Amino acid sequence: MLLKTFGWSFAITALGLVAAAFYGGWTAFGIVAILAVLEISLSFDNAVVNAGILKKMSAFWQKIFLTVGVLIAVFGMRLVFPVVIVAISAKIGPIDAVDLALNDKDKYQQLVTDAHPSIAAFGGMFLLMIFLDFIFEDRDIQWLRWIERPLAKLGKVDMLSVCIALIVLLVTSFTFAVHAHQHGGGHVDKAQTVLISGIAGLITYMVVGGLSGYFEDRLEDEEERAHEQEEEAERTGKKKPAVVLAGQAAFFMFLYLEVLDASFSFDGVIGAFAITNDIVLMALGLGIGAMYVRSLTVYLVRQGTLDDYVYLEHGAHYAIGALSVILLVTIQYQINEVITGLVGVVLIAWSFWSSVRRNKALAEAEGKAPASDEKAEVSSGV
């Protein structure tokens, strides 16, 4: 079962790591491995969400999502999108960006370095919004209760996450301008670029979130309409073909899943810039991660267990928050890319360990007497 589900992912992982070793030695091997682990970690909640929706779809639409959808996710978001980011930021054509990445790495590196403030501001704001919207949401299961409980209460204030993100952006751009002025003023004009890029990242997040909400609402409307038509068909005896109902609902499910998958993969692509600027290593690492998203989705659908490790989603979002801060800091200061990658890995490992402890505590409580309220409180959070 495990080999059947993850076989292709294991094969792509081996090929990708070997290719990385031949491409740039053990350093490249390590960077690709870190990128793959980070992408897998950040995409675990994506797989959980996908599986929760995918199990409602017919076998045909499941196959469409796991074939056409994966092609869009891998080649569209994780391979083409990084090129587009570099091309737009450096003001060169996509073909030129690929050519430079493969044939003139020094010049490409310089272009990416020059464009890094705008990339970091754009990505940092996008990731920060994902983290803030998660941490300000009131949820039943809390991991770090001493942080999440008071922040959930603050989250009842409308648009709080947007206000905090804008404050962070203003402070970042102002600090960058002051720093540039104190060091000769050569990059003072880039402070404005940082501000504009950060606002663009915020707008992008809101647009993606709006589209996701739109498709989710349409999906709910389609399901409700289908239910009403089925009830009417039972009363009148005129039954609408089931395939039409399934097709309408499944089509909106597919669109909704694609928007969701794009938004989840976007944080991985942006986060990859905090680890490496090498587009080849980025493509290898993110490509491996994308394959595991498919495998995890299939595995979760087939197993039917979506919440065995309930804190992993929290760990993934804390990793996103850490990456957002790191990206904003790297506008002025250089941070070792290995340290950047390990921050996310540590947070994911911590959340996994906490989930295992929680499951063990719940199992022991069920094996003995019914747990008291106090014991249940301890077992549901750190």
Contacts in CASP RR format, 6 or more apart in sequence:
PFRMAT RR
TARGET T0000
AUTHOR 0000-0000-0000
METHOD contacts of the structure
MODEL  1
MLLKTFGWSFAITALGLVAAAFYGGWTAFGIVAILAVLEISLSFDNAVVN
AGILKKMSAFWQKIFLTVGVLIAVFGMRLVFPVVIVAISAKIGPIDAVDL
ALNDKDKYQQLVTDAHPSIAAFGGMFLLMIFLDFIFEDRDIQWLRWIERP
LAKLGKVDMLSVCIALIVLLVTSFTFAVHAHQHGGGHVDKAQTVLISGIA
GLITYMVVGGLSGYFEDRLEDEEERAHEQEEEAERTGKKKPAVVLAGQAA
FFMFLYLEVLDASFSFDGVIGAFAITNDIVLMALGLGIGAMYVRSLTVYL
VRQGTLDDYVYLEHGAHYAIGALSVILLVTIQYQINEVITGLVGVVLIAW
SFWSSVRRNKALAEAEGKAPASDEKAEVSSGV
1 302 0 8 1.000
2 299 0 8 1.000
3 10 0 8 1.000
5 295 0 8 1.000
5 298 0 8 1.000
5 299 0 8 1.000
5 302 0 8 1.000
6 292 0 8 1.000
6 295 0 8 1.000
6 299 0 8 1.000
7 295 0 8 1.000
8 291 0 8 1.000
8 295 0 8 1.000
9 288 0 8 1.000
9 289 0 8 1.000
9 291 0 8 1.000
9 292 0 8 1.000
9 294 0 8 1.000
9 295 0 8 1.000
12 287 0 8 1.000
12 288 0 8 1.000
12 291 0 8 1.000
13 36 0 8 1.000
13 288 0 8 1.000
13 291 0 8 1.000
16 32 0 8 1.000
16 284 0 8 1.000
16 285 0 8 1.000
16 288 0 8 1.000
17 29 0 8 1.000
17 32 0 8 1.000
17 33 0 8 1.000
17 288 0 8 1.000
19 284 0 8 1.000
20 28 0 8 1.000
20 29 0 8 1.000
20 30 0 8 1.000
20 31 0 8 1.000
20 32 0 8 1.000
20 33 0 8 1.000
20 281 0 8 1.000
20 284 0 8 1.000
20 285 0 8 1.000
21 28 0 8 1.000
21 29 0 8 1.000
23 280 0 8 1.000
23 281 0 8 1.000
23 284 0 8 1.000
28 278 0 8 1.000
28 281 0 8 1.000
31 275 0 8 1.000
31 276 0 8 1.000
31 278 0 8 1.000
31 281 0 8 1.000
31 337 0 8 1.000
31 338 0 8 1.000
32 281 0 8 1.000
32 284 0 8 1.000
32 285 0 8 1.000
32 288 0 8 1.000
34 275 0 8 1.000
34 337 0 8 1.000
34 338 0 8 1.000
34 341 0 8 1.000
34 342 0 8 1.000
34 345 0 8 1.000
35 272 0 8 1.000
35 275 0 8 1.000
35 276 0 8 1.000
35 281 0 8 1.000
35 282 0 8 1.000
35 284 0 8 1.000
35 285 0 8 1.000
35 286 0 8 1.000
35 288 0 8 1.000
36 284 0 8 1.000
36 285 0 8 1.000
36 286 0 8 1.000
36 287 0 8 1.000
36 288 0 8 1.000
36 289 0 8 1.000
36 292 0 8 1.000
37 345 0 8 1.000
38 268 0 8 1.000
38 271 0 8 1.000
38 272 0 8 1.000
38 275 0 8 1.000
38 319 0 8 1.000
38 341 0 8 1.000
38 344 0 8 1.000
38 345 0 8 1.000
39 268 0 8 1.000
39 272 0 8 1.000
39 285 0 8 1.000
39 286 0 8 1.000
39 287 0 8 1.000
39 288 0 8 1.000
39 289 0 8 1.000
39 290 0 8 1.000
39 292 0 8 1.000
40 288 0 8 1.000
40 289 0 8 1.000
40 292 0 8 1.000
40 293 0 8 1.000
40 296 0 8 1.000
41 315 0 8 1.000
41 316 0 8 1.000
41 319 0 8 1.000
41 344 0 8 1.000
41 345 0 8 1.000
41 348 0 8 1.000
42 264 0 8 1.000
42 267 0 8 1.000
42 268 0 8 1.000
42 316 0 8 1.000
42 319 0 8 1.000
42 320 0 8 1.000
43 264 0 8 1.000
43 265 0 8 1.000
43 268 0 8 1.000
43 289 0 8 1.000
43 290 0 8 1.000
43 292 0 8 1.000
43 293 0 8 1.000
43 296 0 8 1.000
44 296 0 8 1.000
44 312 0 8 1.000
44 313 0 8 1.000
44 316 0 8 1.000
44 348 0 8 1.000
45 264 0 8 1.000
45 312 0 8 1.000
45 313 0 8 1.000
45 316 0 8 1.000
45 317 0 8 1.000
46 260 0 8 1.000
46 261 0 8 1.000
46 264 0 8 1.000
46 265 0 8 1.000
46 293 0 8 1.000
47 293 0 8 1.000
47 296 0 8 1.000
47 297 0 8 1.000
47 300 0 8 1.000
48 300 0 8 1.000
48 306 0 8 1.000
48 307 0 8 1.000
48 313 0 8 1.000
49 260 0 8 1.000
49 264 0 8 1.000
50 65 0 8 1.000
50 257 0 8 1.000
50 260 0 8 1.000
50 261 0 8 1.000
50 293 0 8 1.000
50 297 0 8 1.000
51 296 0 8 1.000
51 297 0 8 1.000
51 300 0 8 1.000
51 301 0 8 1.000
51 304 0 8 1.000
51 306 0 8 1.000
52 300 0 8 1.000
52 301 0 8 1.000
52 306 0 8 1.000
53 253 0 8 1.000
53 256 0 8 1.000
53 257 0 8 1.000
54 62 0 8 1.000
54 65 0 8 1.000
54 257 0 8 1.000
54 297 0 8 1.000
54 301 0 8 1.000
55 301 0 8 1.000
55 304 0 8 1.000
56 253 0 8 1.000
57 65 0 8 1.000
57 250 0 8 1.000
57 253 0 8 1.000
57 254 0 8 1.000
58 246 0 8 1.000
58 247 0 8 1.000
58 250 0 8 1.000
60 250 0 8 1.000
61 247 0 8 1.000
61 250 0 8 1.000
61 251 0 8 1.000
61 253 0 8 1.000
61 254 0 8 1.000
62 301 0 8 1.000
64 254 0 8 1.000
65 254 0 8 1.000
65 257 0 8 1.000
66 294 0 8 1.000
66 297 0 8 1.000
66 298 0 8 1.000
69 257 0 8 1.000
69 258 0 8 1.000
69 261 0 8 1.000
70 290 0 8 1.000
70 291 0 8 1.000
70 293 0 8 1.000
70 294 0 8 1.000
72 258 0 8 1.000
72 261 0 8 1.000
73 261 0 8 1.000
73 262 0 8 1.000
73 265 0 8 1.000
73 290 0 8 1.000
73 293 0 8 1.000
74 287 0 8 1.000
74 290 0 8 1.000
74 291 0 8 1.000
77 261 0 8 1.000
77 262 0 8 1.000
77 265 0 8 1.000
77 266 0 8 1.000
77 269 0 8 1.000
78 265 0 8 1.000
78 268 0 8 1.000
78 269 0 8 1.000
78 283 0 8 1.000
78 286 0 8 1.000
78 287 0 8 1.000
78 290 0 8 1.000
79 283 0 8 1.000
79 286 0 8 1.000
79 287 0 8 1.000
80 94 0 8 1.000
81 266 0 8 1.000
81 269 0 8 1.000
82 269 0 8 1.000
82 272 0 8 1.000
82 273 0 8 1.000
82 279 0 8 1.000
82 282 0 8 1.000
82 283 0 8 1.000
82 286 0 8 1.000
83 94 0 8 1.000
83 97 0 8 1.000
83 98 0 8 1.000
83 101 0 8 1.000
83 279 0 8 1.000
84 94 0 8 1.000
85 119 0 8 1.000
85 269 0 8 1.000
85 273 0 8 1.000
86 92 0 8 1.000
86 97 0 8 1.000
86 101 0 8 1.000
86 108 0 8 1.000
86 111 0 8 1.000
86 112 0 8 1.000
86 115 0 8 1.000
86 279 0 8 1.000
87 93 0 8 1.000
87 94 0 8 1.000
87 96 0 8 1.000
87 97 0 8 1.000
89 112 0 8 1.000
89 115 0 8 1.000
89 118 0 8 1.000
89 119 0 8 1.000
90 97 0 8 1.000
90 111 0 8 1.000
90 112 0 8 1.000
90 114 0 8 1.000
90 115 0 8 1.000
92 100 0 8 1.000
92 111 0 8 1.000
97 108 0 8 1.000
97 111 0 8 1.000
97 279 0 8 1.000
98 279 0 8 1.000
100 107 0 8 1.000
100 108 0 8 1.000
100 111 0 8 1.000
101 108 0 8 1.000
101 278 0 8 1.000
101 279 0 8 1.000
101 280 0 8 1.000
102 280 0 8 1.000
105 278 0 8 1.000
108 279 0 8 1.000
109 277 0 8 1.000
112 119 0 8 1.000
112 277 0 8 1.000
113 277 0 8 1.000
116 273 0 8 1.000
116 277 0 8 1.000
116 330 0 8 1.000
116 331 0 8 1.000
117 176 0 8 1.000
117 187 0 8 1.000
117 190 0 8 1.000
117 193 0 8 1.000
117 194 0 8 1.000
117 197 0 8 1.000
117 331 0 8 1.000
118 190 0 8 1.000
118 193 0 8 1.000
118 194 0 8 1.000
118 196 0 8 1.000
118 197 0 8 1.000
119 197 0 8 1.000
119 270 0 8 1.000
119 273 0 8 1.000
120 273 0 8 1.000
120 274 0 8 1.000
120 327 0 8 1.000
120 328 0 8 1.000
120 330 0 8 1.000
120 331 0 8 1.000
121 169 0 8 1.000
121 172 0 8 1.000
121 173 0 8 1.000
121 193 0 8 1.000
121 194 0 8 1.000
121 195 0 8 1.000
121 197 0 8 1.000
121 198 0 8 1.000
121 201 0 8 1.000
121 327 0 8 1.000
121 328 0 8 1.000
121 331 0 8 1.000
122 197 0 8 1.000
122 198 0 8 1.000
122 200 0 8 1.000
122 201 0 8 1.000
122 204 0 8 1.000
122 270 0 8 1.000
123 198 0 8 1.000
123 201 0 8 1.000
123 270 0 8 1.000
123 271 0 8 1.000
123 273 0 8 1.000
123 324 0 8 1.000
123 327 0 8 1.000
124 198 0 8 1.000
124 201 0 8 1.000
124 270 0 8 1.000
124 323 0 8 1.000
124 324 0 8 1.000
124 327 0 8 1.000
124 328 0 8 1.000
125 165 0 8 1.000
125 168 0 8 1.000
125 169 0 8 1.000
125 198 0 8 1.000
125 199 0 8 1.000
125 201 0 8 1.000
125 202 0 8 1.000
125 205 0 8 1.000
125 324 0 8 1.000
126 201 0 8 1.000
126 202 0 8 1.000
126 204 0 8 1.000
126 205 0 8 1.000
126 266 0 8 1.000
126 267 0 8 1.000
126 270 0 8 1.000
126 324 0 8 1.000
127 267 0 8 1.000
127 270 0 8 1.000
127 271 0 8 1.000
127 320 0 8 1.000
127 321 0 8 1.000
127 323 0 8 1.000
127 324 0 8 1.000
127 327 0 8 1.000
128 165 0 8 1.000
128 168 0 8 1.000
128 321 0 8 1.000
128 324 0 8 1.000
128 325 0 8 1.000
128 328 0 8 1.000
129 161 0 8 1.000
129 162 0 8 1.000
129 165 0 8 1.000
129 202 0 8 1.000
129 205 0 8 1.000
129 206 0 8 1.000
130 205 0 8 1.000
130 267 0 8 1.000
130 317 0 8 1.000
130 320 0 8 1.000
130 321 0 8 1.000
130 324 0 8 1.000
131 317 0 8 1.000
131 318 0 8 1.000
131 320 0 8 1.000
131 321 0 8 1.000
131 324 0 8 1.000
132 160 0 8 1.000
132 161 0 8 1.000
132 164 0 8 1.000
132 165 0 8 1.000
133 161 0 8 1.000
134 317 0 8 1.000
134 320 0 8 1.000
135 147 0 8 1.000
135 148 0 8 1.000
135 151 0 8 1.000
135 152 0 8 1.000
135 317 0 8 1.000
136 151 0 8 1.000
136 152 0 8 1.000
136 154 0 8 1.000
136 155 0 8 1.000
136 160 0 8 1.000
136 161 0 8 1.000
137 152 0 8 1.000
137 155 0 8 1.000
138 152 0 8 1.000
138 153 0 8 1.000
138 155 0 8 1.000
138 156 0 8 1.000
139 148 0 8 1.000
139 152 0 8 1.000
141 310 0 8 1.000
141 311 0 8 1.000
141 380 0 8 1.000
141 381 0 8 1.000
142 148 0 8 1.000
142 149 0 8 1.000
142 152 0 8 1.000
142 314 0 8 1.000
142 380 0 8 1.000
142 381 0 8 1.000
143 311 0 8 1.000
143 314 0 8 1.000
143 315 0 8 1.000
143 351 0 8 1.000
143 354 0 8 1.000
143 381 0 8 1.000
143 382 0 8 1.000
144 314 0 8 1.000
144 381 0 8 1.000
144 382 0 8 1.000
145 381 0 8 1.000
145 382 0 8 1.000
148 314 0 8 1.000
154 160 0 8 1.000
155 161 0 8 1.000
162 202 0 8 1.000
162 206 0 8 1.000
165 202 0 8 1.000
166 202 0 8 1.000
168 328 0 8 1.000
169 195 0 8 1.000
169 198 0 8 1.000
169 199 0 8 1.000
169 202 0 8 1.000
170 195 0 8 1.000
172 194 0 8 1.000
172 328 0 8 1.000
172 331 0 8 1.000
173 191 0 8 1.000
173 192 0 8 1.000
173 194 0 8 1.000
173 195 0 8 1.000
174 191 0 8 1.000
175 332 0 8 1.000
176 187 0 8 1.000
176 190 0 8 1.000
176 191 0 8 1.000
176 194 0 8 1.000
176 331 0 8 1.000
176 332 0 8 1.000
177 188 0 8 1.000
177 191 0 8 1.000
179 332 0 8 1.000
180 186 0 8 1.000
180 187 0 8 1.000
180 188 0 8 1.000
180 190 0 8 1.000
180 191 0 8 1.000
181 188 0 8 1.000
194 331 0 8 1.000
208 259 0 8 1.000
208 262 0 8 1.000
208 263 0 8 1.000
208 266 0 8 1.000
209 259 0 8 1.000
209 263 0 8 1.000
211 259 0 8 1.000
212 256 0 8 1.000
212 259 0 8 1.000
212 260 0 8 1.000
212 263 0 8 1.000
213 256 0 8 1.000
215 252 0 8 1.000
215 255 0 8 1.000
215 256 0 8 1.000
215 259 0 8 1.000
216 256 0 8 1.000
218 252 0 8 1.000
218 255 0 8 1.000
218 256 0 8 1.000
219 249 0 8 1.000
219 252 0 8 1.000
219 253 0 8 1.000
219 256 0 8 1.000
222 248 0 8 1.000
222 249 0 8 1.000
222 252 0 8 1.000
223 249 0 8 1.000
226 245 0 8 1.000
226 248 0 8 1.000
226 249 0 8 1.000
229 240 0 8 1.000
229 245 0 8 1.000
230 240 0 8 1.000
230 245 0 8 1.000
233 239 0 8 1.000
233 240 0 8 1.000
261 293 0 8 1.000
265 286 0 8 1.000
265 290 0 8 1.000
265 293 0 8 1.000
267 320 0 8 1.000
267 323 0 8 1.000
268 286 0 8 1.000
269 282 0 8 1.000
269 286 0 8 1.000
270 323 0 8 1.000
270 327 0 8 1.000
271 323 0 8 1.000
271 327 0 8 1.000
272 282 0 8 1.000
272 285 0 8 1.000
272 286 0 8 1.000
273 282 0 8 1.000
273 327 0 8 1.000
274 323 0 8 1.000
274 326 0 8 1.000
274 327 0 8 1.000
274 330 0 8 1.000
274 335 0 8 1.000
274 337 0 8 1.000
274 340 0 8 1.000
274 341 0 8 1.000
275 337 0 8 1.000
275 340 0 8 1.000
275 341 0 8 1.000
276 282 0 8 1.000
276 337 0 8 1.000
300 306 0 8 1.000
308 355 0 8 1.000
308 359 0 8 1.000
309 351 0 8 1.000
309 352 0 8 1.000
309 355 0 8 1.000
309 356 0 8 1.000
309 359 0 8 1.000
310 355 0 8 1.000
310 358 0 8 1.000
311 351 0 8 1.000
311 352 0 8 1.000
311 354 0 8 1.000
311 355 0 8 1.000
311 358 0 8 1.000
311 381 0 8 1.000
312 348 0 8 1.000
312 351 0 8 1.000
312 352 0 8 1.000
312 355 0 8 1.000
314 351 0 8 1.000
315 347 0 8 1.000
315 348 0 8 1.000
315 350 0 8 1.000
315 351 0 8 1.000
316 347 0 8 1.000
316 348 0 8 1.000
316 351 0 8 1.000
318 347 0 8 1.000
318 351 0 8 1.000
319 343 0 8 1.000
319 344 0 8 1.000
319 347 0 8 1.000
319 348 0 8 1.000
322 343 0 8 1.000
322 344 0 8 1.000
322 347 0 8 1.000
323 340 0 8 1.000
323 343 0 8 1.000
323 344 0 8 1.000
326 335 0 8 1.000
326 340 0 8 1.000
326 343 0 8 1.000
329 335 0 8 1.000
354 381 0 8 1.000
354 382 0 8 1.000
358 379 0 8 1.000
358 380 0 8 1.000
358 381 0 8 1.000
361 378 0 8 1.000
361 379 0 8 1.000
362 371 0 8 1.000
362 379 0 8 1.000
365 371 0 8 1.000
365 375 0 8 1.000
365 376 0 8 1.000
365 379 0 8 1.000
371 379 0 8 1.000
END
